[in-house]
Each structure stands twice: as C-alpha cells, then as structure tokens.
Amino acid sequence: MSGEYWIVAVPQGAKSKNVVETQKKMLDRYCESVDEFKMPSLRVSALDELMKLNDQVAKYDVFARSVIYRLIRSYREYMEQPDIIPTVKDRKLHRFIPKFEWDKGRCPVGQKLPQLAEDIYEKFVTSNDRLKTMVEKYKNVKSSLSSDKRKTEGNLMVCDLQPFVKPTDYINGEYITTALVVVPTAKQKDFLEHYWCLEKTDEAKLVWKNLQKQKAQEDVVEEKSMSPEEQKKLEVVAPGTAELLKEDKDFSVFRVVVLKNGYEWFKVICREFRYTVRDFQYRDVSEQKKEAIDQRKLAKDEADKKKRLIMFCNHSFPDCIKDWLHLKMIRVFIESVLRFGIPSSEEHHVTTILKVKNNLGESLDKVLRDMYKNLQSSEMAGEENDEQMAMMGFGELRPYVFIPLLAGFE
C-alpha cells in the first residue's frame, strides 16, 4: 500500500447531483477507493480570520504528522518490528482512513474554528512532550544498564576487575596500596622480570627528565643524570608482590603492591612499557551484593519503561490519527469556503477521500482538472493570482480543493 490519500472537495452544483458516483466511475483506474466524507456544518468565522487560520492549520497539520511518525518510529523500535503500525479501533490504518467520520464528541462543531484547531494542536503538543520525556527516561536507564554490561562483557582493559580480586589480594594501608596492572599476555615474562625495577630503566630516567622540564617551564634543560638519592625516592614497588589474577588470550591482570605516594609515578612508568594500571576501588562483599541488587532493579526498570513506552505509543496512536484527520477536514472546510463560498442548505460542498494507486497521482490530477475545469474562472489563471493565492495560504492551485494525506510512514 502506498499510503497516499487525497481529500478532495467540490461544490454540489445543480448539474452534478451525483458527484461521488461520478468520481467512482471516472477515477476507478487511478484510485483504490472513493469514499464520501460527510462534512459537518462547522462554525464559519470572518473571511480575514479564515485566511489567517488556513495558514495556521496547515502548520498544525505538518506538526501533527511529525508527532504521529515519532509514535510509529518509537513503537517499531521498542517492539523490534520495523514495519509494524498500531491499529485504530482494531482496524488497520489503510482501512480506517477512507471510512473516517467526524466525531462531534471529540471535536464539537459549535466551537469556533480557531479555538477548535488550537485545541487539537495542543493535544499533539502534549503527546509529543510526553513521548520525548518517556523516551529520554528510558534511554537514560538503558544507557546505565549498557554501561554496566560493558563492564562485565568487555576485555580486561575495560571490564570490571572486581570479580577477579579476592579480599586477600587487595592491600590498602596507610603507606602502601595495590595497583592492578593489565599486561599483554605475550609480555607476561618481561613484566615479571622487571616490574619491580622499572624506575631504574632508561625509559624511566627520560620520563623523569621530561617531568622536571615541565615543572621548570623551560624550553631547554641541561642534561643530567638522575642522582642516586632521587632514584631511591622513585623506587616505589615492593619486589615479589606481583600476582597473576586473571588472563585471557590478549591480556593478563597482575596485582602489584606499591607505595601510596608513588602510585601515580608507577602508572606513568608503566605506560612507557605499554602496561596499563587500571583505576580500581575494592568493594567488599556487602557492596557487591548491593550492586547486584541494583543491577537487577535497573534491568526491571528498563523493561518496565520499555513496556510503558509501547503502551503509550499504542494507546496514543489512534487518538492522534483521529485528531490529525479532523485537522485535515478543517483545512478542507476552510479552503472550500474561501474558494467556493459558504455552502447553502440546498447546495453544499462534497468532500471525498481518494485512496490513490501507486504512482498514478499525476494522471489522477489531470483527470480531476478536466472533470472540474468549469470551477476555474478566468480570474483564477495567471501568475498574479498565483501569488495572491499563495498569500492566502494555498499551495498549488487546482480547480478543486486538494489536501494530500500521506500515511505511508516508511
């Protein structure tokens, strides 16, 4: 289904008593269906007010469709079905639109048109705001949940190391602490041979010199060797404290005990050898249990918010579709009055909903123009009139009133 509909209106003239039957016969080749819409007697405003309202309602129409599209897009995303569309009164959308009828309880015909249109618009604003708020809350919870999952599912460079650290592995006192070092598994042997004396390497001395240069904020620093006293201060690792906690094919995690005041220095030197000291804060058993409970609560919250989003989209969609179609019909009514005058009790305007076949819109327009060429007066032709009609809020000027309705939502 293309999802393309045209709402067409023409005056009921004395010579064309059977407008709908004529359209069904003449347009059968181009339309899946032709259905009459019984336009209610809406409360007509002053001409200048109608001209202003015509442009305003067109903007409401565009906004309404964007809200409906967001509802459908969210519904598809959270239902995980890319082509699904909610139903309206248990009917699929392409079956509901052609048979649409004005709901006087939903949209009182005695209300002034500007207020009626404004009320419908405000409903869309409310639905849009609620949807945005619900989606934002859901995404925040999902982001937190995804972040926690990455901690458990990633490699040893990014995952949570807590499961691999026993209480006896982690030492944290007044002067000493524990560093967890991630080492490429292929470099395990090298690490174990020199982890305790990295500060004595040439790489460490170069790092030390660069740090001194930064502190002095000078462009050139006289080259000098690290003094024995300074080197002694930078010996921060306790030999024999390296212990393998976890390994996989890419990385291994070692526990190393270091002086607290030398922890940052040890991190810097490790980087020079492509070792990574992971930031880590040990959590006791009670904290781990609390985190597990929080994780389960987060997962439940994510599922609940997703369910609520689906329910909101499913319940809001039918009301939004009805309100959108009411806006469309208000546009048709306004343009009909501006084009053909206020309908009398004897001769009213006839409104039909055409379900257009795929790729036949251009041909359909040609047939309709020919059918209603008598409605196009000599004053309607010409560039000057096109500009005037554009100022009145009309788009492309046709002999008949034409309001498109695109419900494909692809």
Secondary structure, 3 states (H helix, E strand, C coil): CCCEEEEEEEECCCCCCCHHHHHHHHCCCCEEEEEEECCCCCECCCHHHHHHHHHHHHHHHHHHHHHHHHHHHHHHHHHCCCCCCCCECCECHHHHHHHCCCCCCCCCCCCEHHHHHHHHHHHHHHHHHHHHHHHHHHHHHHHHHHHHHHHHHCCCCCCCCHHHCCCCCCCCCCCEEEEEEEEEHHHHHHHHHHHHHHHHCHHHHHHHHHHHHHHHCCCCCCCCCCCHHHHHHCCCECCCCCEEEEECCCEEEEEEEEEHHHHHHHHHHHHHCCCEEECCCCCCHHHHHHHHHHHHHHHHHHHHHHHHHHHHHHHHHHHHHHHHHHHHHHHHHHHHHHHHCCCCCCCCEEEEEEEECCCCHHHHHHHHHHHCHHHCCHHHCCHHHHHHHHHCCCCCCCCCEEEEEECCCC
